[in-house]
């Protein structure tokens, strides 16, 4: 599957971000999920910001290509779909969507017109977007959140949106973002190896007088077999345990 065109990916717009560290963390969150286009509107401490790089943890491509705008209107002038992230009502009547719904709409918009840009706008860390800035958006993007503690930091908000967008790409472009590789498991040991281990166990236990009284030996051996067959031993585990048993049966002289 080919890599999706960059025009299909939402633009992340940070309005008046206050700390370079937060810009860097937002860049890191973006690149984790395949987003690379950041636009900054009047960053408080100017740009470039030396504190952004270390916090980006390697997401340098996002910071290097970040574009600066004096106003939000100019930053989203080329965007057909603009989402304003806010957890508070600003007296502006707008449709409200979740990150998941917005991600689906962005994907659908790109399928209809791959030249139509979409932007997700985030406000300053302390105050959020102003009413006039929310008014520029087509829709409000928010998440169900604890009303007694509706506080997300900038990078957290960005990563929520980026992750939801990435899920749409996992379906449309499965080669674009990949699940971390699971640990490769060895196949179960052949029954012959497992039986050999159990027989070795029984031999050592018989020598130690474990099966007592004798009339209980069959039931005890059955319980032992059930115990040893539960985990689904692989051949390496069987060999390791048999090595342990051999050492117990033939201890080295000290």
Secondary structure by P-SEA (a helix, b strand, c coil): ccccccccbbbbbbcccccaaaaaaaaaaaaaccccbbbbcccccccccaaaaaaaccaaaaaaabbbbcccccccccccbbbbbcccccccbbbbbcaaaaaaaaaaaaaacccbbbbbbbccccccccaaaaaaccbbbbcccccccccccaaaaaaaaaaaaaaaaaaaccccccccccccccccccaaaaaaaaaaaaaaaaaacccccccaaaaaaaaaaaaaacccccaaaaaaaaaaaaaaaccccc
